[in-house]
């Protein structure tokens, strides 16, 4: 069964909607948003690298998420001004937290499970 970019586009869209909605409800812990962010990153990487092996997609997704998190330790004025915009805050984040690395790993793990589940349903 050939993987479809359309499927990943829909998954990206719904993950973004759920992630943004999760910030509106104070009862939902903030780490859920981090998990959803990493899940979205996984689906975007899968969309872009649709024919690559799952290991490549996992490593690329983890590296992207980890690089973004560690970039939060860099506090130059130009990047801080980017982080003070809505898009900059959503993509780059604001503060480094070790726990976010765990959230990203969980989110990408969920992405792999969803990916395999959908693939099994289509076959």
FIKE-623046 format. One record per atom (N, C-alpha, C, O): atom name; x, y, z; residue in three letters. Coordinates in steps of 0.05 Angstrom, whole numbers, plus 5000, padded with zeros to 4 digits. Layout:
<sites>
> CA/X/Y/Z/ala
...
</sites>
This chain:
<sites>
> N/5017/4976/5000/unk
> CA/5000/5000/5000/unk
> C/5018/5025/5000/unk
> O/5036/5027/5016/unk
> N/5012/5043/4982/unk
> CA/5028/5068/4980/unk
> C/5017/5088/4999/unk
> O/4992/5092/5001/unk
> N/5035/5101/5014/unk
> CA/5027/5122/5033/unk
> C/5018/5146/5018/unk
> O/5029/5153/4996/unk
> N/4999/5160/5028/unk
> CA/4987/5183/5014/unk
> C/4994/5209/5029/unk
> O/4991/5212/5053/unk
> N/5004/5229/5014/unk
> CA/5009/5255/5026/unk
> C/4983/5268/5036/unk
> O/4984/5283/5055/unk
> N/4962/5262/5022/unk
> CA/4936/5273/5030/unk
> C/4928/5264/5059/unk
> O/4918/5280/5074/unk
> N/4934/5239/5065/unk
> CA/4929/5229/5092/unk
> C/4945/5245/5113/unk
> O/4935/5253/5134/unk
> N/4971/5249/5107/unk
> CA/4988/5264/5126/unk
> C/4980/5293/5128/unk
> O/4982/5305/5149/unk
> N/4971/5305/5105/unk
> CA/4961/5332/5106/unk
> C/4937/5335/5125/unk
> O/4936/5354/5141/unk
> N/4919/5316/5123/unk
> CA/4896/5317/5141/unk
> C/4904/5313/5170/unk
> O/4894/5326/5188/unk
> N/4923/5294/5175/unk
> CA/4933/5290/5202/unk
> C/4947/5315/5213/unk
> O/4944/5322/5237/unk
> N/4962/5329/5196/unk
> CA/4976/5354/5204/unk
> C/4955/5374/5212/unk
> O/4956/5387/5233/unk
> N/4935/5378/5195/unk
> CA/4913/5397/5200/unk
> C/4899/5392/5227/unk
> O/4896/5410/5243/unk
> N/4891/5367/5231/unk
> CA/4876/5361/5256/unk
> C/4894/5363/5280/unk
> O/4885/5372/5302/unk
> N/4919/5357/5278/unk
> CA/4938/5359/5300/unk
> C/4941/5388/5308/unk
> O/4943/5395/5331/unk
> N/4943/5406/5288/unk
> CA/4946/5435/5293/unk
> C/4921/5445/5307/unk
> O/4923/5459/5327/unk
> N/4898/5437/5298/unk
> CA/4873/5446/5310/unk
> C/4871/5437/5339/unk
> O/4865/5452/5357/unk
> N/4877/5412/5344/unk
> CA/4875/5401/5371/unk
> C/4896/5414/5389/unk
> O/4891/5420/5412/unk
> N/4920/5419/5378/unk
> CA/4941/5432/5394/unk
> C/4934/5460/5402/unk
> O/4938/5469/5424/unk
> N/4923/5476/5383/unk
> CA/4914/5503/5389/unk
> C/4891/5503/5409/unk
> O/4890/5520/5427/unk
> N/4873/5485/5406/unk
> CA/4850/5483/5425/unk
> C/4860/5475/5453/unk
> O/4848/5483/5473/unk
> N/4881/5459/5454/unk
> CA/4891/5450/5480/unk
> C/4902/5473/5497/unk
> O/4902/5471/5521/unk
> N/4910/5495/5484/unk
> CA/4920/5518/5498/unk
> C/4897/5535/5509/unk
> O/4901/5553/5526/unk
> N/4873/5531/5499/unk
> CA/4850/5546/5508/unk
> C/4837/5536/5534/unk
> O/4823/5551/5548/unk
> N/4843/5511/5541/unk
> CA/4831/5500/5565/unk
> C/4853/5497/5586/unk
> O/4872/5482/5583/unk
> N/4849/5511/5608/unk
> CA/4869/5512/5630/unk
> C/4872/5485/5644/unk
> O/4892/5479/5657/unk
> N/4852/5467/5641/unk
> CA/4853/5441/5654/unk
> C/4872/5422/5640/unk
> O/4880/5402/5652/unk
> N/4879/5428/5615/unk
> CA/4897/5411/5600/unk
> C/4925/5419/5606/unk
> O/4933/5442/5602/unk
> N/4942/5400/5616/unk
> CA/4970/5407/5623/unk
> C/4985/5417/5598/unk
> O/4980/5408/5576/unk
> N/5004/5435/5602/unk
> CA/5019/5446/5580/unk
> C/5035/5425/5564/unk
> O/5040/5428/5540/unk
> N/5044/5404/5578/unk
> CA/5060/5384/5564/unk
> C/5044/5370/5542/unk
> O/5056/5358/5523/unk
> N/5018/5370/5543/unk
> CA/5002/5358/5522/unk
> C/5006/5373/5496/unk
> O/5008/5361/5474/unk
> N/5008/5400/5498/unk
> CA/5014/5416/5474/unk
> C/5041/5409/5462/unk
> O/5044/5409/5438/unk
> N/5061/5404/5479/unk
> CA/5087/5396/5470/unk
> C/5086/5369/5456/unk
> O/5100/5365/5435/unk
> N/5071/5350/5467/unk
> CA/5067/5324/5454/unk
> C/5054/5328/5426/unk
> O/5063/5315/5407/unk
> N/5033/5344/5425/unk
> CA/5019/5349/5400/unk
> C/5037/5363/5380/unk
> O/5036/5358/5356/unk
> N/5054/5381/5389/unk
> CA/5073/5395/5372/unk
> C/5092/5375/5358/unk
> O/5096/5376/5334/unk
> N/5103/5357/5374/unk
> CA/5121/5337/5363/unk
> C/5106/5318/5345/unk
> O/5117/5309/5325/unk
> N/5081/5312/5351/unk
> CA/5065/5295/5334/unk
> C/5061/5308/5307/unk
> O/5063/5295/5286/unk
> N/5056/5334/5307/unk
> CA/5053/5349/5282/unk
> C/5080/5349/5267/unk
> O/5080/5346/5242/unk
> N/5102/5353/5280/unk
> CA/5128/5352/5267/unk
> C/5132/5325/5254/unk
> O/5141/5324/5231/unk
> N/5125/5304/5268/unk
> CA/5128/5277/5256/unk
> C/5112/5275/5230/unk
> O/5122/5265/5210/unk
> N/5086/5284/5231/unk
> CA/5069/5282/5207/unk
> C/5080/5299/5185/unk
> O/5078/5292/5161/unk
> N/5091/5323/5191/unk
> CA/5103/5340/5170/unk
> C/5127/5327/5158/unk
> O/5130/5326/5133/unk
> N/5144/5315/5174/unk
> CA/5168/5302/5164/unk
> C/5160/5278/5147/unk
> O/5171/5272/5126/unk
> N/5140/5263/5156/unk
> CA/5129/5240/5141/unk
> C/5118/5249/5114/unk
> O/5122/5236/5094/unk
> N/5104/5272/5115/unk
> CA/5093/5284/5090/unk
> C/5115/5290/5070/unk
> O/5113/5285/5047/unk
> N/5137/5303/5080/unk
> CA/5159/5311/5063/unk
> C/5176/5287/5054/unk
> O/5186/5287/5032/unk
> N/5180/5268/5072/unk
> CA/5198/5245/5066/unk
> C/5181/5219/5064/unk
> O/5188/5199/5076/unk
> N/5160/5220/5048/unk
> CA/5140/5199/5048/unk
> C/5152/5172/5039/unk
> O/5142/5151/5048/unk
> N/5172/5172/5023/unk
> CA/5183/5147/5013/unk
> C/5207/5137/5029/unk
> O/5218/5116/5024/unk
> N/5215/5152/5049/unk
> CA/5238/5144/5066/unk
> C/5230/5124/5087/unk
> O/5207/5121/5094/unk
> N/5250/5110/5097/unk
> CA/5245/5090/5118/unk
> C/5236/5103/5143/unk
> O/5243/5127/5148/unk
> N/5222/5089/5159/unk
> CA/5211/5100/5185/unk
> C/5233/5109/5203/unk
> O/5229/5129/5217/unk
> N/5256/5096/5203/unk
> CA/5278/5104/5220/unk
> C/5288/5132/5213/unk
> O/5294/5148/5230/unk
> N/5289/5138/5187/unk
> CA/5298/5165/5178/unk
> C/5278/5186/5187/unk
> O/5286/5207/5196/unk
> N/5252/5180/5185/unk
> CA/5231/5199/5193/unk
> C/5233/5203/5223/unk
> O/5230/5226/5232/unk
> N/5236/5182/5239/unk
> CA/5238/5185/5268/unk
> C/5262/5202/5276/unk
> O/5260/5220/5292/unk
> N/5286/5195/5265/unk
> CA/5310/5210/5272/unk
> C/5308/5239/5263/unk
> O/5316/5257/5278/unk
> N/5298/5244/5240/unk
> CA/5295/5272/5230/unk
> C/5276/5287/5248/unk
> O/5281/5310/5255/unk
> N/5254/5275/5255/unk
> CA/5234/5288/5272/unk
> C/5246/5295/5300/unk
> O/5243/5317/5310/unk
> N/5259/5275/5312/unk
> CA/5271/5279/5338/unk
> C/5293/5301/5337/unk
> O/5294/5318/5354/unk
> N/5310/5299/5317/unk
> CA/5331/5320/5314/unk
> C/5319/5348/5311/unk
> O/5329/5367/5324/unk
> N/5298/5351/5295/unk
> CA/5286/5377/5292/unk
> C/5275/5387/5318/unk
> O/5280/5410/5326/unk
> N/5260/5370/5332/unk
> CA/5248/5378/5358/unk
> C/5270/5385/5378/unk
> O/5268/5405/5392/unk
> N/5290/5369/5380/unk
> CA/5311/5373/5400/unk
> C/5327/5398/5393/unk
> O/5334/5414/5411/unk
> N/5333/5403/5367/unk
> CA/5348/5427/5359/unk
> C/5332/5452/5367/unk
> O/5343/5472/5377/unk
> N/5306/5452/5361/unk
> CA/5289/5474/5369/unk
> C/5289/5479/5399/unk
> O/5291/5502/5408/unk
> N/5288/5457/5414/unk
> CA/5288/5460/5444/unk
> C/5315/5471/5453/unk
> O/5315/5490/5470/unk
> N/5336/5460/5444/unk
> CA/5363/5470/5452/unk
> C/5368/5499/5442/unk
> O/5384/5513/5454/unk
> N/5355/5506/5420/unk
> CA/5359/5534/5410/unk
> C/5348/5554/5430/unk
> O/5355/5578/5428/unk
> N/5330/5545/5448/unk
> CA/5319/5563/5467/unk
> C/5339/5572/5488/unk
> O/5334/5591/5503/unk
> N/5362/5559/5489/unk
> CA/5383/5567/5507/unk
> C/5398/5591/5495/unk
> O/5412/5606/5509/unk
> N/5395/5596/5469/unk
> CA/5408/5618/5455/unk
> C/5390/5643/5458/unk
> O/5367/5642/5450/unk
> N/5401/5664/5469/unk
> CA/5384/5687/5477/unk
> C/5393/5713/5463/unk
> O/5392/5734/5475/unk
> N/5400/5711/5437/unk
> CA/5408/5736/5423/unk
> C/5383/5753/5418/unk
> O/5361/5742/5416/unk
> N/5386/5779/5417/unk
> CA/5363/5797/5413/unk
> C/5346/5791/5389/unk
> O/5322/5793/5390/unk
> N/5359/5784/5366/unk
> CA/5344/5780/5342/unk
> C/5326/5756/5344/unk
> O/5303/5756/5334/unk
> N/5335/5734/5357/unk
> CA/5318/5710/5359/unk
> C/5297/5714/5381/unk
> O/5275/5703/5380/unk
> N/5304/5729/5402/unk
> CA/5284/5735/5422/unk
> C/5261/5752/5411/unk
> O/5238/5748/5419/unk
> N/5268/5770/5393/unk
> CA/5246/5786/5380/unk
> C/5228/5768/5363/unk
> O/5204/5773/5361/unk
> N/5240/5748/5350/unk
> CA/5224/5728/5335/unk
> C/5206/5713/5354/unk
> O/5183/5708/5348/unk
> N/5217/5705/5377/unk
> CA/5201/5689/5397/unk
> C/5178/5705/5409/unk
> O/5160/5694/5420/unk
> N/5179/5731/5406/unk
> CA/5157/5748/5417/unk
> C/5134/5752/5397/unk
> O/5115/5766/5403/unk
> N/5137/5739/5373/unk
> CA/5114/5739/5354/unk
> C/5099/5713/5358/unk
> O/5109/5694/5369/unk
> N/5074/5713/5349/unk
> CA/5057/5689/5352/unk
> C/5070/5665/5338/unk
> O/5073/5644/5350/unk
> N/5078/5668/5313/unk
> CA/5089/5646/5298/unk
> C/5116/5638/5311/unk
> O/5122/5614/5313/unk
> N/5132/5657/5319/unk
> CA/5158/5651/5332/unk
> C/5154/5635/5357/unk
> O/5169/5617/5363/unk
> N/5134/5643/5373/unk
> CA/5129/5630/5398/unk
> C/5119/5601/5394/unk
> O/5127/5583/5408/unk
> N/5102/5598/5373/unk
> CA/5092/5571/5367/unk
> C/5113/5552/5356/unk
> O/5113/5528/5362/unk
> N/5131/5563/5340/unk
> CA/5151/5546/5327/unk
> C/5176/5543/5344/unk
> O/5186/5521/5348/unk
> N/5186/5565/5355/unk
> CA/5212/5565/5369/unk
> C/5209/5561/5399/unk
> O/5228/5553/5413/unk
> N/5185/5567/5410/unk
> CA/5182/5565/5439/unk
> C/5197/5588/5453/unk
> O/5208/5605/5440/unk
> N/5196/5587/5480/unk
> CA/5208/5610/5494/unk
> C/5229/5601/5515/unk
> O/5250/5613/5518/unk
> N/5224/5579/5529/unk
> CA/5242/5571/5550/unk
> C/5250/5542/5547/unk
> O/5233/5525/5540/unk
> N/5275/5536/5553/unk
> CA/5285/5508/5552/unk
> C/5275/5493/5576/unk
> O/5278/5502/5599/unk
> N/5264/5469/5572/unk
> CA/5257/5451/5593/unk
> C/5265/5423/5586/unk
> O/5259/5413/5564/unk
> N/5278/5409/5604/unk
> CA/5287/5382/5599/unk
> C/5262/5364/5594/unk
> O/5263/5346/5577/unk
> N/5241/5369/5608/unk
> CA/5216/5353/5605/unk
> C/5205/5354/5577/unk
> O/5191/5336/5568/unk
> N/5210/5376/5563/unk
> CA/5200/5379/5536/unk
> C/5212/5358/5517/unk
> O/5199/5348/5499/unk
> N/5237/5350/5522/unk
> CA/5250/5330/5506/unk
> C/5235/5303/5509/unk
> O/5232/5289/5489/unk
> N/5226/5297/5533/unk
> CA/5210/5273/5537/unk
> C/5183/5275/5523/unk
> O/5174/5256/5510/unk
> N/5171/5299/5525/unk
> CA/5145/5303/5511/unk
> C/5148/5299/5481/unk
> O/5131/5287/5468/unk
> N/5169/5310/5470/unk
> CA/5174/5307/5441/unk
> C/5178/5278/5433/unk
> O/5168/5269/5413/unk
> N/5192/5263/5450/unk
> CA/5197/5235/5444/unk
> C/5170/5219/5445/unk
> O/5165/5202/5428/unk
> N/5154/5226/5465/unk
> CA/5127/5213/5467/unk
> C/5110/5220/5443/unk
> O/5097/5203/5431/unk
> N/5110/5246/5435/unk
> CA/5094/5254/5412/unk
> C/5102/5240/5386/unk
> O/5085/5232/5371/unk
> N/5128/5237/5382/unk
> CA/5137/5224/5358/unk
> C/5131/5194/5360/unk
> O/5124/5182/5339/unk
> N/5133/5182/5383/unk
> CA/5125/5155/5387/unk
> C/5095/5150/5381/unk
> O/5088/5131/5368/unk
> N/5078/5169/5389/unk
> CA/5050/5167/5383/unk
> C/5046/5170/5352/unk
> O/5029/5156/5341/unk
> N/5061/5187/5340/unk
> CA/5060/5190/5311/unk
> C/5066/5164/5296/unk
> O/5053/5156/5277/unk
> N/5087/5150/5306/unk
> CA/5094/5124/5294/unk
> C/5071/5104/5297/unk
> O/5064/5090/5278/unk
> N/5059/5103/5321/unk
> CA/5037/5085/5326/unk
> C/5013/5092/5309/unk
> O/5000/5074/5297/unk
> N/5006/5117/5307/unk
> CA/4983/5126/5289/unk
> C/4989/5119/5260/unk
> O/4972/5109/5246/unk
> N/5014/5124/5252/unk
> CA/5022/5118/5225/unk
> C/5018/5088/5219/unk
> O/5007/5081/5198/unk
> N/5028/5072/5236/unk
> CA/5026/5042/5232/unk
> C/4997/5033/5233/unk
> O/4988/5016/5218/unk
> N/4981/5045/5251/unk
> CA/4953/5038/5254/unk
> C/4937/5045/5228/unk
> O/4922/5029/5218/unk
> N/4942/5069/5218/unk
> CA/4928/5078/5194/unk
> C/4937/5060/5170/unk
> O/4920/5052/5153/unk
> N/4962/5054/5169/unk
> CA/4973/5038/5147/unk
> C/4960/5010/5148/unk
> O/4954/4999/5127/unk
> N/4956/4999/5172/unk
> CA/4944/4972/5174/unk
> C/4914/4973/5166/unk
> O/4904/4955/5154/unk
> N/4901/4996/5172/unk
> CA/4873/4999/5165/unk
> C/4869/4999/5135/unk
> O/4849/4989/5124/unk
> N/4888/5012/5121/unk
> CA/4886/5015/5092/unk
> C/4893/4990/5077/unk
> O/4886/4987/5053/unk
> N/4907/4971/5090/unk
> CA/4915/4947/5075/unk
> C/4894/4925/5077/unk
> O/4898/4903/5066/unk
</sites>
